[in-house]
């Protein structure tokens, strides 16, 4: 039978893969920050060092687990889907796909939202192996447990590559080798109406059950990609550190159902409801939903925690106000 030998959760912000000069230039361009907090050049350097150390730890955990395949929970931000058709859950069951190794552009958006894309050379662009047989088992296992995910036998927009939620963590924990087959499970975290955290936890448990039933003796790594608190592009963006700390407490306690209840019942604190960053929670659909924007990716952490089904270990939490984004890194001993 298959064995889940490690579970990992990590942020995937572009700031994690860009030089300090990019951090500082971005911060200067958006001053004053939405909550009045900024990081000095020295603070940014120290935080970048902590982030690199956290990723090094996750890489070591991943390598020690000797995985034969990775299952990644991540979201798609119109890299493959768009608002003409956006499923709550989708499983990629196709063959080898391609994408940018980390960040597919050279700079932050200009005042018209335009970016300069990097060339699709081996330095920036790579192929990623898959396990279609294992992916199809996960798809059918979810259906047996009462879910109706979409399936993808290829990328609708191959020229854009697989979404960054699946490429960036893979780059860091495999030392940019991309030598482990991946099963992407796409979760709608960004665009309302999103699945509830409780629904995501139930889906993750269905996947865990399917992995346990797989007859081949293989090691499986599970990765939750994204988060924590961030609302990119909002003029009054800030980091809700209380929210992030509560999520991390749930990781270390292993109380996943209580954590999902907290996520689904969360509302902005009194006096903050007027902030425009909350408008981003619907992702532009104009429909009601749960927590969206980048913060909505925290669903992928909850799914990772549900697969692990035990207390986890937080490697570090680094609030980067230059972004602003609460960067988190955790794993579960399996």
TIMIKE-441049 format. One line per field, with one value per residue (C-alpha): residue number from 1; x, y, z. Coordinates in nm, 2 decimals, padded with zeros to 4 digits. Example, Ala and Ser with C-alpha at 12.3 -4.5 7.8 and 13.67 -1.06 7.14 Angstrom:
BEGIN
num = [1, 2]
c1 = [01.23, 01.37]
c2 = [-00.45, -00.11]
c3 = [00.78, 00.71]
***
This chain:
BEGIN
num = [1, 2, 3, 4, 5, 6, 7, 8, 9, 10, 11, 12, 13, 14, 15, 16, 17, 18, 19, 20, 21, 22, 23, 24, 25, 26, 27, 28, 29, 30, 31, 32, 33, 34, 35, 36, 37, 38, 39, 40, 41, 42, 43, 44, 45, 46, 47, 48, 49, 50, 51, 52, 53, 54, 55, 56, 57, 58, 59, 60, 61, 62, 63, 64, 65, 66, 67, 68, 69, 70, 71, 72, 73, 74, 75, 76, 77, 78, 79, 80, 81, 82, 83, 84, 85, 86, 87, 88, 89, 90, 91, 92, 93, 94, 95, 96, 97, 98, 99, 100, 101, 102, 103, 104, 105, 106, 107, 108, 109, 110, 111, 112, 113, 114, 115, 116, 117, 118, 119, 120, 121, 122, 123, 124, 125, 126, 127, 128, 129, 130, 131, 132, 133, 134, 135, 136, 137, 138, 139, 140, 141, 142, 143, 144, 145, 146, 147, 148, 149, 150, 151, 152, 153, 154, 155, 156, 157, 158, 159, 160, 161, 162, 163, 164, 165, 166, 167, 168, 169, 170, 171, 172, 173, 174, 175, 176, 177, 178, 179, 180, 181, 182, 183, 184, 185, 186, 187, 188, 189, 190, 191, 192, 193, 194, 195, 196, 197, 198, 199, 200, 201, 202, 203, 204, 205, 206, 207, 208, 209, 210, 211, 212, 213, 214, 215, 216, 217, 218, 219, 220, 221, 222, 223, 224, 225, 226, 227, 228, 229, 230, 231, 232, 233, 234, 235, 236, 237, 238, 239, 240, 241, 242, 243, 244, 245, 246, 247, 248, 249, 250, 251, 252, 253, 254, 255, 256, 257, 258, 259, 260, 261, 262, 263, 264, 265, 266, 267, 268, 269, 270, 271, 272, 273, 274, 275, 276, 277, 278, 279, 280, 281, 282, 283, 284, 285, 286, 287, 288, 289, 290, 291, 292, 293, 294, 295, 296, 297, 298, 299, 300, 301, 302, 303, 304, 305, 306, 307, 308, 309, 310, 311, 312, 313, 314, 315, 316, 317, 318, 319, 320, 321, 322, 323, 324, 325, 326, 327, 328, 329, 330, 331, 332, 333, 334]
c1 = [00.00, 00.10, 00.25, 00.23, 00.58, 00.56, 00.32, 00.44, 00.27, 00.44, 00.37, 00.44, 00.46, 00.68, 00.87, 01.01, 01.19, 01.30, 01.61, 01.61, 01.63, 01.29, 01.15, 01.28, 01.18, 00.83, 00.79, 00.90, 00.65, 00.36, 00.44, 00.27, 00.16, -00.20, -00.15, 00.14, 00.40, 00.71, 01.03, 01.37, 01.63, 01.80, 01.47, 01.41, 01.75, 01.69, 01.35, 01.48, 01.75, 01.48, 01.27, 01.56, 01.64, 01.28, 01.27, 01.60, 01.44, 01.14, 01.37, 01.55, 01.22, 01.11, 01.43, 01.44, 01.09, 01.21, 00.88, 00.79, 00.51, 00.38, 00.02, 00.00, -00.31, -00.29, -00.51, -00.53, -00.53, -00.66, -00.35, -00.56, -00.92, -01.11, -01.45, -01.62, -01.56, -01.41, -01.45, -01.43, -01.20, -01.01, -00.76, -00.49, -00.49, -00.28, 00.08, 00.39, 00.31, 00.53, 00.56, 00.78, 01.01, 00.93, 00.83, 00.75, 00.80, 01.08, 00.91, 00.60, 00.31, 00.34, 00.06, -00.14, -00.10, 00.15, 00.45, 00.74, 00.74, 01.07, 01.18, 01.08, 01.44, 01.56, 01.67, 01.31, 01.09, 01.07, 00.87, 00.71, 00.65, 00.31, 00.15, -00.18, -00.27, -00.23, -00.41, -00.71, -00.73, -00.75, -01.02, -01.23, -01.17, -01.31, -01.61, -01.67, -01.67, -01.94, -01.73, -01.76, -01.43, -01.35, -01.06, -00.79, -00.63, -00.41, -00.36, -00.62, -00.35, -00.03, 00.16, 00.10, 00.21, 00.08, -00.01, 00.26, 00.10, 00.23, 00.56, 00.71, 00.70, 00.82, 01.12, 01.24, 01.18, 01.33, 01.63, 01.49, 01.53, 01.16, 01.25, 00.94, 00.61, 00.33, -00.04, -00.19, -00.52, -00.66, -00.88, -01.07, -00.94, -00.96, -01.29, -01.63, -01.81, -01.53, -01.57, -01.59, -01.29, -01.50, -01.57, -01.20, -01.11, -01.36, -01.21, -00.86, -00.98, -01.13, -00.79, -00.61, -00.84, -00.77, -00.39, -00.41, -00.59, -00.34, -00.20, 00.15, 00.42, 00.52, 00.60, 00.37, 00.45, 00.15, 00.20, -00.03, 00.07, -00.01, -00.12, -00.11, -00.27, -00.23, -00.46, -00.23, -00.30, -00.52, -00.42, -00.49, -00.35, -00.22, -00.12, -00.38, -00.12, -00.39, -00.55, -00.22, -00.13, -00.47, -00.41, -00.06, -00.20, -00.44, -00.15, 00.04, -00.26, -00.39, -00.75, -00.84, -01.22, -01.20, -00.96, -01.20, -01.48, -01.27, -01.19, -01.55, -01.69, -01.41, -01.53, -01.32, -01.27, -01.48, -01.34, -01.18, -01.48, -01.45, -01.10, -01.10, -00.88, -01.19, -01.35, -01.08, -01.24, -01.48, -01.20, -01.41, -01.71, -01.95, -02.09, -02.08, -01.83, -01.58, -01.23, -01.08, -00.79, -00.45, -00.56, -00.81, -00.51, -00.51, -00.76, -00.46, -00.30, -00.61, -00.62, -00.26, -00.34, -00.64, -00.43, -00.17, -00.43, -00.20, -00.02, 00.23, 00.55, 00.57, 00.92, 00.87, 00.63, 00.76, 00.53, 00.68, 00.53, 00.71, 00.45, 00.25, 00.21, 00.23, 00.48, 00.44, 00.63, 00.52, 00.55, 00.40, 00.61, 00.45]
c2 = [00.00, 00.36, 00.54, 00.92, 00.98, 01.36, 01.64, 02.00, 02.34, 02.66, 03.00, 03.06, 03.44, 03.58, 03.76, 03.42, 03.39, 03.75, 03.94, 04.18, 04.48, 04.37, 04.37, 04.72, 04.86, 04.72, 04.86, 05.21, 05.20, 05.13, 05.35, 05.41, 05.05, 04.99, 04.93, 05.17, 04.90, 04.88, 04.68, 04.84, 04.72, 04.54, 04.38, 04.26, 04.10, 03.92, 03.80, 03.68, 03.48, 03.32, 03.23, 03.07, 02.87, 02.76, 02.64, 02.46, 02.27, 02.18, 02.06, 01.84, 01.70, 01.63, 01.46, 01.24, 01.12, 00.97, 01.04, 00.86, 01.10, 01.44, 01.54, 01.92, 02.12, 02.46, 02.72, 02.85, 03.23, 03.23, 03.05, 02.77, 02.84, 03.16, 03.29, 03.13, 02.80, 02.77, 02.44, 02.41, 02.11, 01.97, 01.69, 01.69, 01.34, 01.41, 01.35, 01.57, 01.94, 02.25, 02.58, 02.85, 02.72, 03.01, 03.36, 03.40, 03.77, 04.02, 04.28, 04.40, 04.51, 04.87, 05.12, 04.95, 04.60, 04.49, 04.26, 04.15, 03.77, 03.58, 03.37, 03.00, 02.89, 02.60, 02.86, 02.97, 02.70, 02.32, 02.01, 01.83, 01.45, 01.32, 00.99, 00.97, 00.63, 00.76, 01.09, 00.90, 00.69, 01.01, 01.15, 00.83, 00.81, 01.16, 01.07, 00.76, 00.98, 01.22, 01.48, 01.57, 01.73, 01.83, 01.65, 01.78, 01.56, 01.85, 02.22, 02.44, 02.71, 02.53, 02.85, 02.98, 02.67, 02.51, 02.76, 02.90, 02.73, 02.40, 02.51, 02.73, 02.49, 02.21, 02.42, 02.48, 02.14, 01.95, 02.19, 02.29, 01.94, 01.87, 01.50, 01.37, 01.31, 01.54, 01.51, 01.86, 01.90, 02.24, 02.41, 02.73, 02.95, 03.29, 03.33, 03.34, 03.13, 02.92, 02.58, 02.61, 02.51, 02.22, 02.10, 02.12, 01.92, 01.65, 01.64, 01.60, 01.31, 01.14, 01.18, 01.04, 00.73, 00.68, 00.70, 00.45, 00.21, 00.23, -00.12, -00.02, 00.02, 00.39, 00.69, 00.99, 01.35, 01.59, 01.96, 02.25, 02.55, 02.92, 03.16, 03.28, 03.63, 03.84, 04.05, 04.13, 04.45, 04.61, 04.96, 04.92, 04.57, 04.46, 04.14, 04.01, 03.84, 03.73, 03.53, 03.37, 03.29, 03.11, 02.91, 02.81, 02.72, 02.48, 02.33, 02.26, 02.13, 01.91, 02.02, 02.05, 02.06, 02.34, 02.52, 02.49, 02.62, 02.92, 02.99, 02.96, 03.18, 03.45, 03.81, 04.13, 04.30, 04.60, 04.91, 04.72, 04.62, 04.93, 04.84, 04.78, 04.47, 04.28, 04.36, 04.12, 03.83, 03.77, 03.77, 04.00, 03.77, 03.99, 03.69, 03.61, 03.36, 03.28, 03.42, 03.48, 03.66, 03.52, 03.46, 03.20, 02.98, 02.89, 02.63, 02.43, 02.44, 02.30, 02.02, 01.93, 01.92, 01.70, 01.45, 01.45, 01.40, 01.48, 01.78, 01.96, 02.15, 02.52, 02.59, 02.97, 03.25, 03.56, 03.86, 04.05, 04.40, 04.48, 04.26, 04.25, 03.88, 03.64, 03.38, 03.04, 02.71, 02.39, 02.01, 01.70, 01.40, 01.10]
c3 = [00.00, -00.04, 00.25, 00.32, 00.43, 00.47, 00.46, 00.40, 00.38, 00.26, 00.12, -00.25, -00.27, -00.55, -00.28, -00.17, -00.50, -00.57, -00.46, -00.18, -00.42, -00.56, -00.20, -00.13, -00.46, -00.43, -00.08, -00.18, -00.47, -00.24, 00.06, 00.29, 00.35, 00.43, 00.80, 00.85, 00.90, 00.69, 00.71, 00.70, 00.46, 00.75, 00.86, 00.50, 00.49, 00.82, 00.71, 00.38, 00.57, 00.79, 00.48, 00.30, 00.62, 00.65, 00.29, 00.35, 00.64, 00.43, 00.15, 00.41, 00.54, 00.19, 00.08, 00.40, 00.32, -00.02, -00.20, -00.52, -00.60, -00.48, -00.43, -00.43, -00.32, -00.49, -00.65, -01.01, -01.06, -01.42, -01.54, -01.68, -01.57, -01.61, -01.50, -01.79, -01.61, -01.27, -01.07, -00.70, -00.73, -01.02, -01.06, -01.33, -01.47, -01.78, -01.88, -01.84, -01.81, -01.83, -01.64, -01.50, -01.23, -01.00, -01.10, -01.47, -01.49, -01.44, -01.22, -01.03, -01.25, -01.39, -01.33, -01.60, -01.45, -01.72, -01.66, -01.88, -01.90, -01.87, -02.17, -02.17, -02.15, -01.93, -01.67, -01.62, -01.78, -01.71, -01.77, -01.47, -01.46, -01.35, -01.24, -01.44, -01.29, -00.94, -01.03, -01.17, -00.86, -00.65, -00.89, -00.86, -00.48, -00.44, -00.64, -00.43, -00.13, -00.26, -00.45, -00.81, -00.91, -01.26, -01.44, -01.67, -01.93, -02.04, -01.98, -02.16, -02.19, -02.24, -02.34, -01.98, -01.81, -01.49, -01.22, -00.98, -00.68, -00.82, -00.96, -00.69, -00.39, -00.61, -00.71, -00.36, -00.20, -00.49, -00.53, -00.86, -01.00, -01.06, -01.05, -00.86, -01.04, -00.93, -00.90, -00.90, -00.71, -00.80, -00.53, -00.60, -00.32, -00.49, -00.67, -00.49, -00.43, -00.30, -00.12, 00.25, 00.46, 00.60, 00.25, 00.17, 00.48, 00.38, 00.03, 00.18, 00.39, 00.09, -00.08, 00.22, 00.22, -00.15, -00.10, 00.18, -00.05, -00.34, -00.38, -00.50, -00.23, -00.29, -00.07, -00.11, -00.02, 00.02, -00.01, 00.08, -00.13, -00.06, 00.21, 00.46, 00.50, 00.19, -00.04, -00.33, -00.53, -00.27, -00.18, 00.19, 00.21, 00.55, 00.74, 00.98, 01.21, 01.45, 01.18, 01.08, 01.44, 01.48, 01.17, 01.30, 01.64, 01.46, 01.27, 01.59, 01.78, 01.50, 01.56, 01.20, 01.23, 01.48, 01.25, 00.96, 01.17, 01.26, 00.89, 00.78, 01.06, 01.03, 00.98, 00.97, 01.31, 01.40, 01.24, 00.95, 00.75, 00.53, 00.40, 00.02, 00.05, 00.16, -00.18, -00.33, -00.14, -00.43, -00.69, -00.91, -00.95, -00.75, -00.58, -00.20, -00.08, 00.19, 00.25, -00.09, -00.25, -00.15, 00.20, 00.06, -00.02, 00.35, 00.25, 00.11, 00.46, 00.61, 00.35, 00.42, 00.79, 00.73, 00.53, 00.81, 01.08, 01.37, 01.52, 01.29, 01.34, 01.24, 01.11, 01.10, 01.04, 00.88, 00.83, 00.53, 00.52, 00.19, 00.03, 00.26, 00.32, 00.62, 00.51, 00.68, 00.67, 00.84, 00.81, 00.98, 01.10, 00.94]
***
